Amino acid sequence: MNQVHHATPSLLDFPVEILLDILGHLDVYDLVRARQICKDVRQVIDSSSELIYTIDLKHFNAIPIPSMPGLDCSIPTLRKSLLQSESAWQKAEYITRDPIVIPYPQHMYRWSGGVLGFPLEGIQQIAFFQPQLADNHSDATILRQWGCKINSAVSHYNFSPAQDLVILLTRASPGESYAYDVIFRSLSEDKAHPEATSAVVKALDNEIDLEVFNPYNPKSSIFGDYYGVLFRNVSKPDGGAADFLQIWNWKSKDTFQCLEVFDPACKTMNFSFLTNEKLIVVNTRELLLYSLVHSANTLQLTVKFLLPALRSHFEYDCISFNPIPFHARAHNQIIAINMDIFGGSLTTDPCFTLFVQRNTLLELESTYTNSYGKTSEDSSSLPWSSWGPNNTRFFEESSYDPCKHSIFGFRTASLVGNRNSHRPLCIRDFNPHRVVDFKVGNGTKCNQRLIEGETLSSDLFLDSFGSGLPYLETTTEEKFLSTDMTMEGHRVTLLSYEVMRSITMSEAGEQSFEQELVQGFEVLDFQ
């Protein structure tokens, strides 16, 4: 009697099309492991530009930026562009675009998504400027310029090009019970933002003493559906003062908003969203991680991190964060915490910048809970020695220098040296995959050097810094004269200036000298 043997098909017996469909459901880490199964599986994965591009995006921690109309967005083209850009960053090779002259920003200017915005004096308008390529077939750069009309004095503003959003903070009319109107407008069109549930909402309603209300320099942050403002040292109706952090979900039909009150004695400095659900607040002593609780319209404190302790007579004067771009919400990101210090007999204004990965702060939540249990205002803070030295990197530099630590993903860019002279551009890559590649000899080592194990020390601190976050450093040979800068994707945009001098002759034959400060964009494309 003949026996029928039913052979169990193996994975490789399936047609390639079905294999690719199956593999397409794996995450990046499983794809990388699958490539190690055998030569045949590796060849199948490598034959798919989509799967290899997915691996490359994760390897380089590449943050996709909004695509421009008319550009080729096919997977092979995107992968080729990614690899070319990464090679250019490693070699510090870039294309310099022709400088573009712009009006000189007097005050209240800010960057977001490669766009510069600032109010124009004498005109009720906030002007926005963005350098971009003239067309898909040319290297010429043109200036896109537009404006947002305003009907009253703007106390503060913020914007997000990725969401076509500009938010204006204007003082409420006399006699109202609240302090500010918060206005949500389209960045590209002169109208209310179409996705805003309410075009205008109230800030600090019945919370403060309006007769003595004069907040200094509000701090704001935009992330996805959320907008928050920190008002510091505000007088309350019943006497005393407080710091107020108010947050809105500007798209929510339920108009989610919460108001957190801080004791001014803690000297709350700043805040920033980390994700759609998490934000961090900093005071002169510690970092505070909060979760947004939608059901209760409130914030829940989850972790407290101590900052490195300063010696007596010194204290943190100003602490700020670099904003995380909304399109980076699904990616890990380097966070820069800039800390100015004063006190004692200092003759300079020292500034220290602490780098830490966003995911590190989020992952330390479980460490804190295991050690201290549920967090409260009175609970202990995670000591600096248990979280800082192994997870952060410190830099000491001059204060009041906007040309430091522009960040995109794991990469940072700074002009180094005397800010009143031409300076080279220093590029630092904190991507752990790139560091490993460099150590084993993969990729280029041209102009790059590995920094690890070096520890910064300062007599201002009681705590040691440690040597976490190794990185690769590249410095350009060319030097630049700039007052500010930003980085977005593969582009660094410098706000450069040049002093133009001229001589005029009067009818009496007397000479007079005049000089004019000419401001403009200088664009460096690493591609």
MARDREN-648950 format. One record per residue (C-alpha): residue in three letters; x, y, z. Coordinates in steps of 0.5 Angstrom, whole numbers, padded with zeros to 4 digits, always signed. Example, Ala and Ser with C-alpha at 12.3 -4.5 7.8 and 13.67 -1.06 7.14 Angstrom:
BEGIN
ALA+0025-0009+0016SER+0027-0002+0014
END
This chain:
BEGIN
MET+0000+0000+0000ASN+0003+0007-0002GLN+0004+0012+0003VAL+0002+0019+0002HIS+0007+0024+0005HIS+0005+0031+0006ALA+0011+0035+0006THR+0010+0042+0010PRO+0012+0048+0006SER+0017+0052+0009LEU+0017+0060+0009LEU+0022+0060+0003ASP+0017+0056-0001PHE+0012+0062-0002PRO+0012+0066-0008VAL+0017+0072-0007GLU+0011+0077-0007ILE+0007+0073-0001LEU+0014+0073+0003LEU+0014+0081+0002ASP+0007+0082+0004ILE+0009+0078+0010LEU+0015+0081+0012GLY+0012+0088+0011HIS+0008+0087+0017LEU+0014+0086+0021ASP+0017+0092+0025VAL+0024+0095+0024TYR+0028+0090+0029ASP+0024+0084+0027LEU+0026+0086+0020VAL+0033+0086+0022ARG+0033+0080+0025ALA+0030+0076+0019ARG+0036+0078+0015GLN+0040+0074+0020ILE+0036+0068+0019CYS+0039+0066+0012LYS+0042+0068+0006ASP+0035+0067+0002VAL+0031+0071+0007ARG+0036+0077+0007GLN+0036+0077-0001VAL+0029+0077-0001ILE+0029+0083+0004ASP+0034+0087+0000SER+0030+0086-0006SER+0025+0091-0003SER+0027+0098-0004GLU+0021+0099+0001LEU+0023+0094+0007ILE+0031+0097+0006TYR+0028+0104+0006THR+0024+0102+0013ILE+0031+0100+0016ASP+0035+0106+0013LEU+0030+0110+0016LYS+0031+0107+0023HIS+0038+0106+0023PHE+0039+0114+0021ASN+0033+0116+0026ALA+0031+0120+0020ILE+0025+0124+0021PRO+0021+0125+0015ILE+0019+0132+0014PRO+0013+0135+0010SER+0014+0133+0002MET+0014+0139-0003PRO+0009+0139-0008GLY+0012+0137-0015LEU+0018+0133-0012ASP+0019+0126-0014CYS+0017+0122-0007SER+0018+0115-0010ILE+0021+0110-0005PRO+0028+0109-0009THR+0029+0117-0010LEU+0027+0118-0002ARG+0032+0112+0000LYS+0038+0115-0005SER+0037+0122-0002LEU+0037+0120+0005LEU+0044+0116+0003GLN+0047+0122+0000SER+0045+0127+0005GLU+0048+0122+0011SER+0054+0122+0007ALA+0054+0129+0006TRP+0053+0130+0014GLN+0059+0125+0015LYS+0064+0129+0011ALA+0061+0136+0012GLU+0060+0137+0005TYR+0054+0142+0003ILE+0052+0146-0003THR+0052+0154-0001ARG+0046+0157-0004ASP+0046+0165-0006PRO+0045+0169+0000ILE+0038+0172+0001VAL+0037+0179+0004ILE+0031+0180+0009PRO+0029+0186+0013TYR+0033+0186+0020PRO+0028+0183+0025GLN+0028+0188+0031HIS+0025+0183+0037MET+0020+0177+0038TYR+0023+0173+0032ARG+0023+0166+0032TRP+0024+0160+0028SER+0020+0154+0027GLY+0020+0148+0021GLY+0026+0152+0017VAL+0021+0159+0017LEU+0023+0165+0021GLY+0017+0170+0024PHE+0017+0177+0027PRO+0013+0183+0028LEU+0014+0188+0023GLU+0014+0195+0026GLY+0009+0200+0024ILE+0005+0195+0021GLN+0000+0190+0024GLN+0003+0184+0021ILE+0007+0178+0023ALA+0012+0177+0017PHE+0014+0170+0015PHE+0020+0168+0011GLN+0023+0162+0008PRO+0028+0160+0003GLN+0027+0155-0002LEU+0029+0152-0009ALA+0026+0156-0015ASP+0024+0149-0018ASN+0026+0142-0018HIS+0031+0143-0024SER+0035+0149-0021ASP+0040+0150-0015ALA+0037+0157-0015THR+0034+0160-0008ILE+0028+0164-0008LEU+0025+0167-0002ARG+0018+0165+0000GLN+0015+0171+0004TRP+0008+0172+0007GLY+0004+0175+0013CYS-0001+0174+0018LYS-0005+0181+0020ILE-0006+0182+0027ASN-0012+0187+0029SER-0009+0189+0036ALA-0002+0189+0040VAL+0001+0182+0040SER+0004+0180+0047HIS+0006+0173+0045TYR+0006+0168+0039ASN+0008+0162+0036PHE+0007+0158+0030SER+0008+0151+0027PRO+0009+0150+0019ALA+0007+0143+0019GLN+0000+0144+0022ASP-0001+0151+0018LEU-0002+0154+0025VAL+0000+0161+0028ILE-0003+0162+0035LEU-0003+0169+0037LEU-0004+0172+0045THR-0007+0178+0045ARG-0009+0182+0051ALA-0017+0182+0053SER-0021+0188+0052PRO-0021+0193+0059GLY-0027+0190+0063GLU-0026+0183+0061SER-0025+0178+0067TYR-0020+0174+0063ALA-0013+0176+0061TYR-0012+0174+0054ASP-0015+0172+0048VAL-0012+0166+0045ILE-0013+0166+0037PHE-0012+0160+0033ARG-0010+0162+0025SER-0008+0159+0019LEU-0001+0160+0018SER-0002+0161+0010GLU-0009+0164+0009ASP-0012+0170+0013LYS-0017+0166+0016ALA-0018+0162+0023HIS-0015+0155+0023PRO-0020+0151+0020GLU-0019+0145+0025ALA-0020+0149+0031THR-0026+0148+0035SER-0026+0155+0037ALA-0022+0161+0033VAL-0021+0164+0040VAL-0021+0162+0047LYS-0020+0165+0054ALA-0013+0165+0058LEU-0013+0166+0066ASP-0020+0167+0066ASN-0022+0169+0074GLU-0015+0167+0076ILE-0011+0173+0077ASP-0011+0180+0079LEU-0012+0184+0073GLU-0011+0191+0076VAL-0003+0189+0077PHE-0003+0184+0072ASN+0004+0184+0068PRO+0007+0178+0066TYR+0014+0178+0064ASN+0016+0174+0057PRO+0010+0168+0057LYS+0013+0161+0055SER+0009+0157+0050SER+0010+0150+0046ILE+0006+0147+0041PHE+0005+0140+0040GLY+0000+0136+0035ASP-0007+0138+0038TYR-0004+0141+0044TYR-0002+0149+0046GLY+0001+0151+0052VAL+0003+0157+0056LEU+0007+0159+0062PHE+0005+0165+0066ARG+0010+0166+0071ASN+0010+0170+0078VAL+0002+0173+0076SER-0002+0176+0082LYS-0008+0172+0085PRO-0014+0176+0087ASP-0014+0173+0094GLY-0006+0176+0094GLY+0000+0173+0093ALA+0003+0170+0087ALA+0003+0164+0083ASP+0006+0161+0076PHE+0000+0158+0071LEU+0001+0153+0066GLN-0005+0153+0062ILE-0006+0148+0056TRP-0011+0147+0051ASN-0013+0142+0046TRP-0015+0146+0040LYS-0018+0141+0036SER-0022+0138+0041LYS-0030+0138+0041ASP-0030+0138+0048THR-0025+0144+0049PHE-0020+0140+0053GLN-0016+0145+0057CYS-0012+0144+0064LEU-0009+0149+0069GLU-0003+0148+0073VAL-0001+0152+0079PHE+0006+0152+0081ASP+0009+0156+0087PRO+0013+0162+0085ALA+0018+0160+0090CYS+0020+0154+0086LYS+0022+0159+0080THR+0019+0155+0075MET+0023+0157+0069ASN+0020+0153+0063PHE+0016+0147+0060SER+0016+0143+0053PHE+0012+0138+0050LEU+0015+0131+0049THR+0009+0127+0046ASN+0002+0128+0045GLU+0001+0125+0052LYS+0007+0128+0056LEU+0011+0134+0058ILE+0016+0136+0062VAL+0017+0142+0067VAL+0023+0145+0069ASN+0025+0149+0076THR+0031+0151+0079ARG+0032+0145+0082GLU+0029+0139+0078LEU+0025+0137+0072LEU+0018+0135+0073LEU+0015+0130+0068TYR+0007+0130+0067SER+0002+0126+0064LEU-0004+0129+0061VAL-0010+0126+0064HIS-0016+0127+0059SER-0022+0125+0064ALA-0020+0130+0069ASN-0017+0136+0065THR-0011+0136+0069LEU-0004+0134+0069GLN-0001+0128+0073LEU+0006+0128+0076THR+0010+0122+0074VAL+0017+0123+0075LYS+0022+0128+0079PHE+0029+0129+0076LEU+0034+0133+0080LEU+0039+0137+0076PRO+0046+0137+0078ALA+0047+0141+0085LEU+0051+0148+0084ARG+0055+0150+0090SER+0053+0155+0095HIS+0052+0163+0092PHE+0050+0160+0085GLU+0044+0158+0082TYR+0040+0157+0075ASP+0038+0164+0072CYS+0035+0161+0066ILE+0033+0155+0063SER+0030+0153+0056PHE+0029+0147+0052ASN+0029+0146+0044PRO+0022+0145+0041ILE+0021+0138+0039PRO+0018+0138+0032PHE+0011+0135+0031HIS+0013+0131+0025ALA+0018+0128+0030ARG+0013+0125+0035ALA+0014+0118+0033HIS+0022+0118+0033ASN+0027+0119+0039GLN+0030+0126+0039ILE+0036+0129+0043ILE+0033+0135+0048ALA+0038+0140+0049ILE+0037+0144+0056ASN+0040+0150+0056MET+0042+0153+0063ASP+0045+0160+0065ILE+0048+0161+0072PHE+0049+0167+0076GLY+0052+0169+0083GLY+0058+0169+0087SER+0063+0173+0084LEU+0062+0171+0077THR+0065+0176+0071THR+0062+0172+0066ASP+0055+0169+0064PRO+0057+0162+0064CYS+0052+0157+0060PHE+0052+0150+0060THR+0048+0145+0056LEU+0045+0138+0058PHE+0044+0133+0052VAL+0039+0128+0054GLN+0035+0123+0049ARG+0027+0124+0050ASN+0026+0116+0050THR+0031+0116+0056LEU+0027+0121+0060LEU+0020+0117+0058GLU+0023+0110+0060LEU+0026+0113+0067GLU+0019+0113+0069SER+0018+0106+0071THR+0025+0106+0075TYR+0022+0112+0079THR+0016+0108+0080ASN+0020+0102+0082SER+0024+0106+0087TYR+0019+0111+0090GLY+0012+0109+0088LYS+0007+0114+0086THR+0009+0121+0085SER+0007+0127+0089GLU+0009+0134+0090ASP+0012+0131+0097SER+0015+0125+0094SER+0023+0125+0093SER+0026+0126+0087LEU+0031+0121+0083PRO+0038+0124+0085TRP+0042+0126+0079SER+0047+0121+0081SER+0042+0115+0079TRP+0040+0118+0072GLY+0045+0124+0070PRO+0052+0122+0069ASN+0050+0115+0065ASN+0045+0118+0060THR+0047+0126+0059ARG+0053+0130+0056PHE+0054+0137+0058PHE+0057+0143+0054GLU+0060+0149+0057GLU+0059+0155+0052SER+0058+0163+0052SER+0051+0165+0054TYR+0047+0169+0050ASP+0049+0166+0043PRO+0043+0163+0039CYS+0048+0160+0034LYS+0048+0154+0039HIS+0045+0147+0039SER+0040+0147+0033ILE+0037+0140+0033PHE+0034+0135+0029GLY+0033+0128+0031PHE+0040+0126+0034ARG+0044+0131+0030THR+0046+0138+0033ALA+0049+0144+0029SER+0053+0150+0033LEU+0057+0155+0031VAL+0063+0155+0035GLY+0068+0160+0038ASN+0067+0168+0039ARG+0060+0170+0037ASN+0063+0177+0034SER+0068+0173+0029HIS+0067+0168+0023ARG+0066+0161+0026PRO+0066+0154+0023LEU+0060+0150+0024CYS+0061+0144+0028ILE+0056+0138+0027ARG+0055+0133+0032ASP+0051+0126+0031PHE+0049+0122+0037ASN+0046+0117+0033PRO+0048+0110+0037HIS+0048+0106+0031ARG+0052+0111+0027VAL+0057+0111+0033VAL+0057+0103+0033ASP+0058+0104+0025PHE+0064+0108+0026LYS+0068+0104+0031VAL+0067+0098+0027GLY+0070+0101+0021ASN+0063+0102+0017GLY+0062+0109+0013THR+0067+0114+0012LYS+0071+0117+0018CYS+0073+0123+0013ASN+0073+0129+0018GLN+0070+0125+0023ARG+0072+0124+0030LEU+0069+0120+0036ILE+0068+0123+0043GLU+0067+0118+0048GLY+0069+0118+0055GLU+0071+0125+0056THR+0068+0128+0062LEU+0067+0136+0063SER+0068+0139+0070SER+0067+0145+0073ASP+0068+0149+0080LEU+0061+0151+0080PHE+0058+0144+0081LEU+0058+0140+0087ASP+0056+0134+0082SER+0060+0131+0077PHE+0057+0130+0070GLY+0059+0123+0067SER+0061+0122+0060GLY+0054+0119+0057LEU+0052+0120+0050PRO+0058+0118+0046TYR+0058+0122+0039LEU+0061+0123+0032GLU+0064+0130+0031THR+0065+0134+0024THR+0067+0141+0023THR+0067+0145+0017GLU+0073+0149+0014GLU+0069+0155+0012LYS+0067+0160+0017PHE+0061+0164+0018LEU+0058+0170+0021SER+0051+0169+0024THR+0047+0172+0029ASP+0042+0166+0029MET+0041+0159+0026THR+0036+0153+0025MET+0036+0146+0022GLU+0031+0142+0019GLY+0032+0136+0015HIS+0038+0136+0011ARG+0039+0144+0011VAL+0042+0149+0016THR+0040+0156+0015LEU+0044+0162+0018LEU+0041+0169+0019SER+0048+0172+0017TYR+0049+0179+0017GLU+0054+0184+0013VAL+0056+0191+0015MET+0056+0196+0009ARG+0060+0202+0009SER+0059+0208+0005ILE+0062+0215+0004THR+0058+0221+0002MET+0060+0228+0000SER+0056+0234+0002GLU+0056+0240-0002ALA+0061+0244+0002GLY+0066+0238+0001GLU+0065+0235+0007GLN+0066+0227+0008SER+0061+0223+0012PHE+0061+0216+0013GLU+0055+0211+0014GLN+0054+0204+0015GLU+0048+0199+0014LEU+0047+0193+0017VAL+0044+0188+0012GLN+0041+0182+0014GLY+0040+0175+0010PHE+0039+0168+0010GLU+0045+0164+0008VAL+0043+0157+0006LEU+0047+0150+0007ASP+0044+0144+0004PHE+0047+0137+0006GLN+0045+0133+0000
END
